[in-house]
Amino acid sequence: MSTEQSVAILGLGWLGEPLARTLLTQGWQVAGTTRDEEKAVRLNDAGIVTLCWDFSAAMPARWPERLRAHTLVLCVPPGKVDDYPHTLGALARLAVAGGVQRVIFTSATSVYGGTGIKTEADAAPDGPRGERMLAAERAVQACSAAQVLVLRLSGLVGGSREPGRFLSGKRFDGGDEPVNLVALEDLLRFIPALLARSDWPAVVNVSAPHHPARRDFYGEAARLQGLPPPEFGGGGEGKTIDGSGLCRWLNMDYSVTDWFQWLAARRG
């Protein structure tokens, strides 16, 4: 599976599985990995070539033949592996040695510290979580692929990720801080569009343009689910992730431009 319209997705989870299914319907040859044997059988039956692979185990000597593809998408969450930067870098290098030409790494906006508006040039972590993610970005970028694209994803919602449950009944500071989120439905529009392009930038933010206060968004999300709302202390300037560069590059807009409308539609 090495035609240009072939992709291997490491981590067929919350994003990886629906992305694989979306690409399959668009005519892509799709392969991927999961740690769940029953899920592997189900996805293979659906036409997604699926390999069981636990990334915390020893790395194979060669890239698996069943995962041969033109493009690799790394959808491996940090909590799933030990030494995240080392493992992601090793996976990317192994893939390139096995014929992969392009690599997409789904990173996170935790690489931005401080407050204010953050564009792609502003990576400066202020904690270990962000430092680990930025180190993973650099490890993947050093894999010698012909192209590497880092997607810095804001908070992920949609599908099984119901924001009304995230903070329900808990107490937090920083109720005035803006939320930075991206919905699954937008990721499933944007990623196939960028896969079809050859003029990749090095890094791009993915964050919807609406940034309500945390107290307002999570309070409404809990209310619509009939759950106890979180309690927030005041204050908190927070950071606002600018995801507009993606729109200019792809000539596409986010479908979610009002999170309160999105929440109401999910309830309906």
DAFENHU-V672948 format. One record per residue. N is the residue number from 0. RES is the residue in three letters. SS is DSSP state (alpha for helix, beta for strand, coil for the rest). BURIAL is + if it has 9 or more other ideal C-beta (glycine too) atoms within 8 Angstrom, else -. D_CENTER is the distance of its C-alpha to the mean C-alpha in whole Angstrom. Layout:
# DAFENHU-V672948
<<N & RES & SS & BURIAL & D_CENTER> <N & RES & SS & BURIAL & D_CENTER>>
This chain:
# DAFENHU-V672948
<<0 & MET & coil & + & 24> <1 & SER & coil & - & 24> <2 & THR & coil & - & 24> <3 & GLU & coil & - & 22> <4 & GLN & coil & - & 21> <5 & SER & beta & + & 19> <6 & VAL & beta & + & 16> <7 & ALA & beta & + & 15> <8 & ILE & beta & + & 12> <9 & LEU & beta & + & 12> <10 & GLY & coil & + & 11> <11 & LEU & coil & + & 12> <12 & GLY & coil & + & 10> <13 & TRP & coil & + & 9> <14 & LEU & coil & + & 7> <15 & GLY & alpha & + & 9> <16 & GLU & alpha & + & 12> <17 & PRO & alpha & + & 12> <18 & LEU & alpha & + & 11> <19 & ALA & alpha & + & 13> <20 & ARG & alpha & + & 16> <21 & THR & alpha & + & 15> <22 & LEU & alpha & + & 16> <23 & LEU & alpha & + & 19> <24 & THR & alpha & - & 20> <25 & GLN & coil & - & 20> <26 & GLY & coil & - & 22> <27 & TRP & coil & + & 20> <28 & GLN & beta & + & 21> <29 & VAL & beta & + & 18> <30 & ALA & beta & + & 18> <31 & GLY & beta & + & 15> <32 & THR & beta & + & 16> <33 & THR & beta & + & 16> <34 & ARG & coil & - & 18> <35 & ASP & coil & - & 20> <36 & GLU & alpha & - & 23> <37 & GLU & alpha & - & 24> <38 & LYS & alpha & + & 20> <39 & ALA & alpha & + & 21> <40 & VAL & alpha & - & 24> <41 & ARG & alpha & - & 23> <42 & LEU & alpha & + & 20> <43 & ASN & alpha & + & 23> <44 & ASP & alpha & - & 25> <45 & ALA & coil & - & 23> <46 & GLY & coil & - & 23> <47 & ILE & coil & + & 20> <48 & VAL & beta & + & 21> <49 & THR & beta & + & 20> <50 & LEU & beta & + & 21> <51 & CYS & beta & + & 21> <52 & TRP & coil & + & 19> <53 & ASP & coil & - & 19> <54 & PHE & coil & + & 18> <55 & SER & coil & - & 20> <56 & ALA & coil & - & 23> <57 & ALA & coil & - & 25> <58 & MET & coil & - & 23> <59 & PRO & coil & - & 25> <60 & ALA & coil & - & 27> <61 & ARG & coil & - & 26> <62 & TRP & coil & + & 23> <63 & PRO & coil & + & 24> <64 & GLU & alpha & - & 25> <65 & ARG & alpha & - & 23> <66 & LEU & alpha & + & 20> <67 & ARG & coil & + & 22> <68 & ALA & coil & + & 20> <69 & HIS & coil & + & 20> <70 & THR & beta & + & 16> <71 & LEU & beta & + & 14> <72 & VAL & beta & + & 10> <73 & LEU & beta & + & 9> <74 & CYS & coil & + & 6> <75 & VAL & coil & + & 9> <76 & PRO & coil & - & 9> <77 & PRO & alpha & + & 11> <78 & GLY & alpha & - & 14> <79 & LYS & alpha & + & 14> <80 & VAL & coil & + & 16> <81 & ASP & coil & - & 19> <82 & ASP & coil & - & 19> <83 & TYR & alpha & + & 15> <84 & PRO & alpha & + & 16> <85 & HIS & alpha & - & 19> <86 & THR & alpha & + & 17> <87 & LEU & alpha & + & 14> <88 & GLY & alpha & + & 17> <89 & ALA & alpha & + & 19> <90 & LEU & alpha & + & 17> <91 & ALA & alpha & + & 16> <92 & ARG & alpha & + & 20> <93 & LEU & alpha & + & 21> <94 & ALA & alpha & + & 19> <95 & VAL & alpha & + & 21> <96 & ALA & alpha & - & 24> <97 & GLY & coil & + & 24> <98 & GLY & coil & + & 24> <99 & VAL & coil & + & 20> <100 & GLN & coil & - & 20> <101 & ARG & beta & + & 17> <102 & VAL & beta & + & 14> <103 & ILE & beta & + & 10> <104 & PHE & beta & + & 8> <105 & THR & beta & + & 4> <106 & SER & beta & + & 6> <107 & ALA & beta & + & 7> <108 & THR & alpha & + & 10> <109 & SER & alpha & + & 12> <110 & VAL & alpha & + & 13> <111 & TYR & beta & + & 16> <112 & GLY & coil & - & 19> <113 & GLY & coil & - & 22> <114 & THR & coil & - & 22> <115 & GLY & beta & - & 22> <116 & ILE & beta & - & 20> <117 & LYS & beta & + & 18> <118 & THR & coil & - & 17> <119 & GLU & alpha & + & 16> <120 & ALA & alpha & - & 19> <121 & ASP & alpha & - & 19> <122 & ALA & coil & + & 17> <123 & ALA & beta & - & 19> <124 & PRO & coil & + & 18> <125 & ASP & coil & - & 20> <126 & GLY & coil & - & 20> <127 & PRO & alpha & - & 19> <128 & ARG & alpha & + & 15> <129 & GLY & alpha & + & 15> <130 & GLU & alpha & + & 17> <131 & ARG & alpha & + & 16> <132 & MET & alpha & + & 12> <133 & LEU & alpha & + & 14> <134 & ALA & alpha & + & 16> <135 & ALA & alpha & + & 14> <136 & GLU & alpha & + & 13> <137 & ARG & alpha & + & 16> <138 & ALA & alpha & + & 17> <139 & VAL & alpha & + & 15> <140 & GLN & alpha & + & 16> <141 & ALA & coil & - & 20> <142 & CYS & coil & + & 19> <143 & SER & coil & - & 22> <144 & ALA & coil & + & 20> <145 & ALA & coil & - & 21> <146 & GLN & beta & + & 18> <147 & VAL & beta & + & 15> <148 & LEU & beta & + & 12> <149 & VAL & beta & + & 10> <150 & LEU & beta & + & 7> <151 & ARG & beta & + & 7> <152 & LEU & beta & + & 5> <153 & SER & coil & + & 8> <154 & GLY & beta & - & 9> <155 & LEU & beta & + & 7> <156 & VAL & beta & + & 11> <157 & GLY & beta & - & 12> <158 & GLY & coil & - & 13> <159 & SER & coil & - & 14> <160 & ARG & beta & + & 13> <161 & GLU & coil & + & 16> <162 & PRO & alpha & + & 16> <163 & GLY & alpha & + & 20> <164 & ARG & alpha & - & 20> <165 & PHE & alpha & - & 18> <166 & LEU & coil & - & 21> <167 & SER & coil & + & 23> <168 & GLY & coil & - & 27> <169 & LYS & coil & - & 26> <170 & ARG & beta & - & 27> <171 & PHE & beta & + & 25> <172 & ASP & coil & - & 26> <173 & GLY & coil & + & 25> <174 & GLY & coil & + & 25> <175 & ASP & coil & + & 25> <176 & GLU & coil & + & 22> <177 & PRO & beta & + & 20> <178 & VAL & coil & + & 16> <179 & ASN & coil & + & 13> <180 & LEU & beta & + & 11> <181 & VAL & beta & + & 9> <182 & ALA & beta & + & 10> <183 & LEU & alpha & + & 9> <184 & GLU & alpha & + & 12> <185 & ASP & alpha & + & 11> <186 & LEU & alpha & + & 8> <187 & LEU & alpha & + & 11> <188 & ARG & alpha & + & 13> <189 & PHE & alpha & + & 11> <190 & ILE & alpha & + & 10> <191 & PRO & alpha & + & 13> <192 & ALA & alpha & + & 15> <193 & LEU & alpha & + & 14> <194 & LEU & alpha & + & 14> <195 & ALA & coil & - & 18> <196 & ARG & coil & + & 19> <197 & SER & coil & - & 20> <198 & ASP & coil & - & 20> <199 & TRP & coil & + & 17> <200 & PRO & coil & + & 17> <201 & ALA & coil & - & 16> <202 & VAL & beta & + & 13> <203 & VAL & beta & + & 12> <204 & ASN & beta & + & 10> <205 & VAL & beta & + & 9> <206 & SER & coil & + & 11> <207 & ALA & coil & + & 13> <208 & PRO & coil & - & 17> <209 & HIS & coil & - & 18> <210 & HIS & coil & - & 19> <211 & PRO & coil & + & 21> <212 & ALA & beta & + & 22> <213 & ARG & alpha & + & 21> <214 & ARG & alpha & + & 24> <215 & ASP & alpha & - & 24> <216 & PHE & alpha & + & 21> <217 & TYR & alpha & + & 21> <218 & GLY & alpha & + & 25> <219 & GLU & alpha & + & 24> <220 & ALA & alpha & + & 22> <221 & ALA & alpha & + & 24> <222 & ARG & alpha & + & 27> <223 & LEU & alpha & + & 26> <224 & GLN & coil & + & 25> <225 & GLY & coil & - & 28> <226 & LEU & coil & + & 27> <227 & PRO & coil & - & 28> <228 & PRO & coil & + & 27> <229 & PRO & coil & + & 25> <230 & GLU & beta & - & 28> <231 & PHE & beta & + & 27> <232 & GLY & coil & + & 29> <233 & GLY & coil & - & 30> <234 & GLY & coil & - & 29> <235 & GLY & coil & + & 26> <236 & GLU & coil & - & 25> <237 & GLY & coil & + & 21> <238 & LYS & beta & + & 19> <239 & THR & beta & + & 18> <240 & ILE & beta & + & 15> <241 & ASP & coil & + & 16> <242 & GLY & coil & + & 14> <243 & SER & alpha & - & 17> <244 & GLY & alpha & + & 17> <245 & LEU & alpha & + & 14> <246 & CYS & alpha & + & 17> <247 & ARG & alpha & - & 20> <248 & TRP & alpha & + & 18> <249 & LEU & alpha & + & 18> <250 & ASN & coil & - & 20> <251 & MET & coil & - & 18> <252 & ASP & coil & - & 18> <253 & TYR & coil & + & 15> <254 & SER & coil & - & 17> <255 & VAL & coil & + & 16> <256 & THR & coil & - & 19> <257 & ASP & coil & - & 20> <258 & TRP & alpha & + & 19> <259 & PHE & alpha & + & 22> <260 & GLN & alpha & - & 23> <261 & TRP & alpha & + & 19> <262 & LEU & alpha & + & 20> <263 & ALA & alpha & + & 24> <264 & ALA & alpha & - & 23> <265 & ARG & alpha & - & 21> <266 & ARG & alpha & - & 24> <267 & GLY & coil & - & 26>>
